[in-house]
Amino acid sequence: MARALPERYLTPTDLADLLGVPLETVYQWRRKRTGPRGFRVGVHLRYDPEDVRTWVSSLINEESAA
């Protein structure tokens, strides 16, 4: 990732902006359980920056193993 991850929990919009994908893609990943782990704070969806980092690393590792 080119930019450093923020210290706070990420919103779906933050995640979409960070990864340069449409917001709907983030919601599709959640529905399909293919993206980084998200959690709810009341009705609000949040992502732990460390979980996002781990998920991206797993994608990079899969790519280099192929």
Residue, then its C-alpha position, 0 to 999 in steps of 0.5 A: m500500500a502506498r499510503a500509511l493506514p490510519e490509526r483509527y478504525l476505517t469506514p467502508t468509504d475509507l476502505a474504498d478510497l484507500l484501495g481505489v475501488p468502488l464503495e459497492t465493491v467493499y459491500q460485495w466483499r462483505r456479503k461474499r465474505t471475501g474481503p477484510r474482516g469488518f465489525r459492527v459498532g451499533v449500526h456502523l460498519r468498521y474495519d481494523p487497519e491491521d486486519v486490512r493490512t493482513w488481508v492485503s498481504s494475503l492477496i500479495n502472497e497468493e499472487s506471488a505463489a501463483 
